[in-house]
Amino acid sequence: MQLGFTFFFTSIMLGVGLAMDAFSVSLANGLNEPKMKKRKMCGVAGVFAFFQALMPMLGWVCIHTIVQYFCAFEKLIPWIALALLGYIGGKMLYEGIKNRSDCDEERKGVGFAALLVQGIATSIDALSVGFTIAEYGAAQALLAAVIIAAVTFVICMGGLYIGKKAGTRLACKAGILGGVILIAIGLEIFITSFIG
């Protein structure tokens, strides 16, 4: 495939489609930490962008090397996403309910380990994109992954900004809402994998 309008348009649309789960999780993170600094926001969006670029590249590598193993692993993707997002969302929900009376104290927000789990959970389904870009050469696949990462970064920054604005208004309920959103995303990934 040549680097024309179709290539860039397809890569951008893949980025938008793949970034929706990361957007929702970014929204939840912004809700949970309304005083998040811009540097941390860039780090959060950067982690999501990194994993959204990494997973399609891993999928592409699998297609060109160990495709039979990848096909067996693909069936586990919805279960892994549900487990990871359910765990983090449940923990956020539990802490939100437990700390409802401590409205005024500043919330810690997402830690690095939880952020990595969120990044993996929201991007693991992007492994399948390796199938859609299988006909690309290595350089084209890498460029598509970079475009996907850039689109994800922008979308996640938007989610964080929206979440922060809503989080300051929702105060005590933000942790609960964030946890519910993460659990809902996990269920959505799980359920749609069987419907689609």
Disulfide bonds with the S-S distance in Angstrom:
Cys103-Cys172 1.26
